[in-house]
Amino acid sequence: MFIVFFAFIFILGFVDEGVCLLLALLIHECGHIAAALALGFKVEKLSLQPLGGYLYLDQMLEVQPQSESRVALAGPMANLIALAAVMALVKYTEQSNFVAYFIRANLALMIFNLLPALPLDGGRVLRSRLTGWFSYYRATEIVIACGYVCGGLLLVFGAFTAFQANLNPTIFAAGVFLLYNAYVEKKQLLIPVIRYVLGRQKSLHGGKLMAAQVLVATPEDKVNEVLKHIRPQKYYQVSVLNKEQKISGTLTEHQLLRQIMAGTGQRTLLDVVEGERED
């Protein structure tokens, strides 16, 4: 998608604009990398997308909402610094179209990535803040809904500018990008939750203490539903009631995760408890 997007931009004749956008994108990702390294993370890989990228780190940022916000905001901040530096230097040099395109590219990329949609930086910051009030699953649902709204509004704005004889293919690409990612996130909504629990399991293996939270579940509750209630900085144990409303057994979130990984997430919690007892 990265290669196709920029090839399309160059074919349409927007060569200078495409080069400036590419430079702004590299500056943006360097900001993320610098922040991740400063916080003690190890960058294993960078996956570039047309209007952003994804860092693969040795730890899951989602498990540490504060660190996730800092790394996410570092990208737009890098664009802001580059923008300010160029605007300061322009006072002492003759401004060219290339400089204007560079300023515009950094400004556009900064604003775009602050939109409250996944996988953008604004969406990650919003989700990290929402996990203070909602479960990780519910917070992701809210940000996905914001992604649909932002993508739709960008398409409307792109159509409006096109009718004004000011066609900008980047706006349409950004709208489609957000709508596509919102659709993918919606279809695979439990996957981020599973990755989140796996990342937290790794943190526990590192010897970190974590507060525990007890949930009480009815016999009909299913494994998938429980994971939707998980919130940051707490480890969950589920007390499962039987039909007589007595506690039949207790399950940890990692026992539930094993059921998910085995493809049996639709089992009732009571069935899982009885199965664990037999084992």
C-alpha positions as CSV (number, residue, x, y, z in Angstrom):
1,M,0.0,0.0,0.0
2,F,2.9,2.3,0.8
3,I,4.5,1.9,-2.6
4,V,1.2,2.0,-4.5
5,F,0.1,5.2,-2.7
6,F,3.2,7.2,-3.5
7,A,3.4,5.8,-7.1
8,F,-0.1,7.0,-7.6
9,I,0.8,10.5,-6.2
10,F,3.8,10.7,-8.5
11,I,1.9,9.5,-11.6
12,L,-0.7,12.2,-11.0
13,G,2.1,14.7,-11.2
14,F,2.4,15.7,-7.6
15,V,6.1,14.9,-7.4
16,D,7.2,17.7,-5.1
17,E,4.2,17.2,-2.8
18,G,4.9,13.4,-2.7
19,V,8.5,13.9,-1.8
20,C,7.6,16.4,1.0
21,L,5.0,14.1,2.3
22,L,7.5,11.2,2.4
23,L,10.0,13.4,4.3
24,A,7.3,14.4,6.8
25,L,6.4,10.8,7.3
26,L,10.0,9.8,8.0
27,I,10.4,12.7,10.5
28,H,7.1,11.6,12.1
29,E,8.3,8.0,12.5
30,C,11.7,9.1,13.8
31,G,9.8,10.9,16.6
32,H,8.1,7.7,17.6
33,I,11.3,5.8,17.5
34,A,13.2,8.4,19.6
35,A,10.4,8.4,22.3
36,A,10.3,4.6,22.4
37,L,14.0,4.3,22.9
38,A,14.0,7.1,25.5
39,L,11.4,5.2,27.5
40,G,13.5,2.0,27.4
41,F,11.8,0.1,24.7
42,K,13.6,-1.8,22.0
43,V,12.4,-1.2,18.4
44,E,12.3,-4.5,16.5
45,K,10.7,-3.4,13.3
46,L,9.0,-0.4,11.6
47,S,6.1,-1.1,9.2
48,L,5.4,1.9,6.9
49,Q,1.9,2.7,5.7
50,P,0.9,5.5,3.3
51,L,0.1,8.0,6.0
52,G,1.8,6.6,9.0
53,G,3.6,3.5,10.4
54,Y,3.5,0.9,13.1
55,L,6.4,0.2,15.5
56,Y,7.0,-3.3,16.6
57,L,8.6,-3.1,20.1
58,D,9.9,-5.7,22.5
59,Q,7.0,-4.8,24.9
60,M,3.4,-4.1,24.4
61,L,2.7,-0.3,24.7
62,E,-1.0,-1.0,25.3
63,V,-0.2,-2.5,28.7
64,Q,1.4,0.8,29.7
65,P,-1.2,3.5,28.8
66,Q,1.0,6.4,29.9
67,S,4.0,5.3,27.8
68,E,1.7,4.6,24.8
69,S,0.4,8.2,24.9
70,R,4.0,9.6,25.1
71,V,5.2,7.5,22.2
72,A,2.1,8.3,20.1
73,L,2.4,12.1,20.7
74,A,6.1,12.1,19.8
75,G,5.3,11.6,16.1
76,P,3.1,14.8,15.7
77,M,5.6,16.6,18.0
78,A,8.4,15.8,15.6
79,N,6.4,17.2,12.7
80,L,5.7,20.3,14.8
81,I,9.4,20.9,15.6
82,A,10.3,20.4,11.9
83,L,7.6,22.8,10.9
84,A,8.7,25.4,13.3
85,A,12.4,25.0,12.3
86,V,11.7,25.5,8.6
87,M,9.3,28.4,9.2
88,A,12.1,30.1,11.3
89,L,14.7,29.5,8.5
90,V,12.4,30.8,5.8
91,K,12.8,34.3,7.2
92,Y,16.4,34.2,6.2
93,T,16.0,32.4,2.9
94,E,13.9,32.8,-0.2
95,Q,10.8,30.7,0.1
96,S,10.2,28.2,-2.7
97,N,7.3,26.0,-3.6
98,F,9.2,23.0,-2.2
99,V,9.5,24.7,1.2
100,A,5.8,25.6,1.1
101,Y,4.9,21.9,0.3
102,F,7.2,20.7,3.1
103,I,5.5,23.0,5.6
104,R,2.0,21.9,4.4
105,A,3.0,18.2,4.5
106,N,4.2,18.4,8.1
107,L,1.2,20.3,9.2
108,A,-1.3,18.0,7.4
109,L,0.4,14.8,8.7
110,M,0.5,16.2,12.3
111,I,-3.2,17.2,12.2
112,F,-4.2,13.9,10.5
113,N,-2.4,11.7,13.0
114,L,-4.1,13.5,15.9
115,L,-7.5,12.5,14.7
116,P,-9.2,10.2,17.2
117,A,-9.1,7.0,15.1
118,L,-7.1,3.8,14.9
119,P,-4.3,3.2,14.0
120,L,-3.5,6.9,14.2
121,D,-1.7,8.5,17.2
122,G,-4.8,10.4,18.3
123,G,-6.8,7.1,18.4
124,R,-4.1,5.5,20.6
125,V,-4.0,8.5,22.9
126,L,-7.8,8.5,23.2
127,R,-7.9,4.8,23.9
128,S,-5.2,5.0,26.6
129,R,-7.3,7.8,28.3
130,L,-10.6,5.9,28.0
131,T,-9.2,2.8,29.7
132,G,-9.2,4.9,32.9
133,W,-13.0,4.7,32.7
134,F,-13.9,1.8,30.5
135,S,-12.6,-1.7,29.8
136,Y,-10.0,-2.1,27.0
137,Y,-12.6,-3.7,24.8
138,R,-15.1,-0.9,25.3
139,A,-12.5,1.8,24.8
140,T,-11.4,0.2,21.5
141,E,-15.1,0.1,20.4
142,I,-15.5,3.9,21.0
143,V,-12.3,4.7,19.1
144,I,-13.4,2.5,16.2
145,A,-16.7,4.4,16.0
146,C,-14.7,7.7,16.0
147,G,-12.7,6.2,13.1
148,Y,-15.8,5.7,11.0
149,V,-16.9,9.3,11.7
150,C,-13.5,10.8,10.8
151,G,-13.2,8.7,7.6
152,G,-16.6,9.7,6.5
153,L,-16.0,13.4,7.2
154,L,-12.7,13.3,5.2
155,L,-14.5,11.8,2.2
156,V,-17.1,14.5,2.4
157,F,-14.4,17.2,2.7
158,G,-12.5,15.7,-0.2
159,A,-15.6,15.8,-2.4
160,F,-16.3,19.4,-1.4
161,T,-12.7,20.5,-2.3
162,A,-13.0,18.6,-5.6
163,F,-16.2,20.5,-6.5
164,Q,-14.3,23.7,-5.7
165,A,-11.8,22.7,-8.5
166,N,-9.1,21.9,-5.9
167,L,-8.7,18.1,-6.1
168,N,-6.5,16.6,-3.4
169,P,-6.2,12.8,-3.8
170,T,-4.5,12.6,-0.4
171,I,-7.8,13.6,1.4
172,F,-9.7,10.8,-0.3
173,A,-6.9,8.3,0.4
174,A,-6.9,9.3,4.1
175,G,-10.7,8.9,4.3
176,V,-10.6,5.4,2.7
177,F,-7.6,4.5,4.9
178,L,-9.5,5.4,8.1
179,L,-12.7,3.6,7.0
180,Y,-10.8,0.5,6.0
181,N,-8.9,0.3,9.3
182,A,-12.1,0.9,11.3
183,Y,-13.7,-2.0,9.4
184,V,-10.8,-4.3,10.1
185,E,-10.6,-3.3,13.8
186,K,-14.3,-3.9,14.1
187,K,-14.1,-7.4,12.5
188,Q,-11.2,-8.4,14.8
189,L,-12.2,-6.6,17.9
190,L,-11.2,-9.3,20.3
191,I,-7.7,-9.6,18.9
192,P,-6.4,-6.4,20.5
193,V,-7.8,-7.6,23.8
194,I,-6.1,-10.9,23.5
195,R,-2.8,-9.2,22.6
196,Y,-3.4,-7.0,25.6
197,V,-3.8,-9.9,28.0
198,L,-0.8,-11.7,26.5
199,G,1.3,-8.5,27.0
200,R,0.2,-8.2,30.6
201,Q,1.1,-11.9,31.2
202,K,4.6,-11.0,30.0
203,S,4.8,-8.1,32.5
204,L,3.8,-10.5,35.3
205,H,6.6,-12.9,34.3
206,G,8.9,-9.9,34.7
207,G,8.2,-9.9,38.4
208,K,5.9,-6.8,38.5
209,L,3.1,-6.7,41.0
210,M,-0.4,-5.8,39.9
211,A,-3.6,-5.1,41.7
212,A,-6.3,-7.8,41.4
213,Q,-10.0,-7.4,40.6
214,V,-12.6,-10.1,41.3
215,L,-15.6,-10.5,38.9
216,V,-18.6,-12.6,39.7
217,A,-20.1,-14.5,36.7
218,T,-23.3,-16.5,36.2
219,P,-23.3,-20.1,34.9
220,E,-24.4,-18.8,31.4
221,D,-21.6,-16.3,31.0
222,K,-19.1,-17.2,28.3
223,V,-15.4,-16.8,28.1
224,N,-15.4,-14.2,25.3
225,E,-17.7,-11.9,27.2
226,V,-15.5,-11.8,30.3
227,L,-12.4,-10.6,28.4
228,K,-14.4,-7.6,27.2
229,H,-14.5,-6.3,30.8
230,I,-10.7,-6.2,31.3
231,R,-9.2,-2.8,32.3
232,P,-5.6,-1.8,32.7
233,Q,-3.4,-2.2,35.7
234,K,-5.6,-4.9,37.3
235,Y,-5.4,-8.6,37.1
236,Y,-8.7,-10.4,36.9
237,Q,-10.1,-13.4,38.7
238,V,-13.6,-14.7,38.0
239,S,-15.7,-16.4,40.6
240,V,-18.2,-18.6,38.7
241,L,-21.6,-19.3,40.3
242,N,-23.4,-22.5,39.7
243,K,-27.2,-22.9,39.3
244,E,-27.7,-22.8,43.1
245,Q,-25.9,-19.4,43.2
246,K,-22.9,-20.8,45.0
247,I,-19.3,-20.3,43.9
248,S,-18.4,-23.3,41.8
249,G,-14.8,-22.2,41.2
250,T,-12.4,-19.4,40.3
251,L,-10.8,-18.7,36.9
252,T,-7.9,-16.4,36.2
253,E,-7.8,-14.3,33.0
254,H,-5.0,-16.5,31.7
255,Q,-7.1,-19.6,32.1
256,L,-9.7,-17.8,30.0
257,L,-7.1,-16.8,27.5
258,R,-6.1,-20.4,27.0
259,Q,-9.7,-21.1,26.1
260,I,-9.6,-18.3,23.5
261,M,-6.4,-19.6,22.0
262,A,-7.8,-23.1,21.8
263,G,-10.8,-21.8,19.9
264,T,-13.3,-22.5,22.7
265,G,-14.2,-19.0,23.6
266,Q,-17.9,-19.8,23.3
267,R,-17.8,-22.2,26.3
268,T,-19.7,-21.2,29.4
269,L,-17.6,-20.4,32.4
270,L,-19.3,-23.1,34.5
271,D,-18.3,-25.6,31.8
272,V,-14.7,-24.4,32.0
273,V,-14.6,-24.6,35.8
274,E,-16.0,-28.2,35.7
275,G,-13.5,-29.1,33.0
276,E,-10.6,-27.7,35.0
277,R,-11.8,-29.6,38.1
278,E,-11.8,-32.9,36.1
279,D,-8.3,-32.2,34.8
